[in-house]
């Protein structure tokens, strides 16, 4: 008679695993510290002095006395110096100095735990087929999405704090671009873009009006269609702004990874199409996760790439600036990892929510899958019949909660979730594709090699 039952046990077990095991065995740490990623160490000032042929012999020319005081100017070296950076495998000790490493580790490890809970719950539902239990894996998926959005928001606000640079303008520009794009997509008839959003909203509005009428309230609906689409477009513009730099960074890493690669890899029903689409998104997410280390290594190679580019320039550069140029690549590694993983997590768990809340199936069947059976006229006493027992008040309370949840289920139907989550899944993928495509064009044709 429990509202959650076995799922609560699964959640408690997973919470215990996260507390006891993940601090010692972490997928996030393994992805960075398994020995395959190598980062470039910046040379010391003494090494640069030797390379520049400026070994200390008495006083340096940069030390000049003015009124008894010595003015120390930073050491400068020619930009075309014969410099070769040394590499070192990324270790757990190295990650302690990385920015955003705790946020990266928490997001990845919590996503793994949430995905395991979701898979176990799917197996439980397929075998036991419970009808009166709340699917607690949905809470895990929503938490993953909230953590991913929070991390992306934090990274975006970091760009707004930078005074010198065009990052703020890029975010604002792409935010307005995605707002206009979302409004244009939302006004297009579903004869061309079939998300099921119109059908879902109509179903939601009618169900809400019926619910309010049963409560003795008169209403034209919870919200108008125009208002609903406007707020949805605003939300989509924020997602697009958050995914701008992850998409641009992915494009640059993809181009660099392709240059490093030695080998190049070159009628159904509506229910079947929906199922295949779910599997395709999950497989593409798995493929991108498998390519994570190669992309991160391509990013770490930017240190040597910057040094090679510096050698082609004339003039001099201070040793401190050269060391900063090399070191900041590694210290920024976890930010890049978050920009790589967070959109992937958002897309994956939005897809999982679409499957569960939209009542889709993992199997491919020739016939369409029917929506959740909903009986709006089902009396409450048929769910839990009254039984004379000492804890009768508790059973009445559980019955009231169950009836309230059933009423909400009659309003927030699978048709609504299919339309809304189908659109959000497509939007996240479209934002990543748009920003990555722009990044490919920019880094391939607009940047100076």
Order of alpha helices (4+ residues) and beta strands (2+ residues): alpha-alpha-beta-alpha-beta-beta-beta-beta-alpha-alpha-alpha-alpha-alpha-alpha-alpha-alpha-alpha-alpha-beta-alpha-alpha-alpha-alpha
